[in-house]
Amino acid sequence: MNLEHLLEKNKRWSDSVKEREPDFFTELAKQQSPEFLWIGCSDSRVAANTIVGLRPGEIFVHRNIANIVTHTDMNCLSVIQFAVEVLKVKHVIVTGHYGCGGVLAAMEDARHGLIDNWLRHIQDTASMYEEYLDALQDDDARFDKLCELNVIEQVINVAETTTVQDAWARDQEVAVHGLIYGLSDGILRDLDVSTDRRRDKRELRRQFFSTIKAAGV
């Protein structure tokens, strides 16, 4: 097995770009200056540049299973620091998606192996909102809502990082947002859970939860 077909696709893509814009790669190689950091899911159907129609160099991307941000993940924290302090991004966007396999696995009463340790973060979120989730009409509604609630918690986690807190303390312009993507229609939805200043995380959680609860699925 080889990757010849991928290399050929890459060659055709590169040639087509250079045909339209002869200096594109020369200019791209000089620097990157994106305004956005996208923290999304590793799901192959949720590709940041494709979804928002941005070109290479216009969005900085970090992806992992179920778009989780934890204060012990040095990989994610390093990406946030580089994006905020070096690239000076204006927006950090946490993007979840409906139908997320990581969220579904966290909801199941089953063992999945090593990933169960990672999914505990989502299970903790489900426990935090257990009363609300149990009141929803069916499993599909609970699944969709937990995908949204997971975004809430990751927006709060990003806002609580030392990097973002320090940026706000020095009056750097950076906002944190939460979006969710629909696999069935290709539409990004703003969950209206944005913040651009230091605030108590309990206050943020109450506000964000009220917003999502009022909006419905």
Buried (B, 14 or more C-beta within 10 A) or exposed (E): EEEEEEEEEEEEEEEEBEEEEEEBEEEBEEEEEBEBBBBBBEBEEBEBBEBBEBEEBBBBBBBBBBBBBEEEBEEBBEBBBBBBBEBBBBBBBBBBBBBBBBBBBBBEEEEEEEBEEBBEBBBEBBEBBEEBBEEBEEEEBBBBBBBBBBBBBBBBBBBBBEBBEEBBEEEEEBBBBBBBBEEEEEEBBEBBBBBBEEEEBEEBBEBBBEBBEEEEB
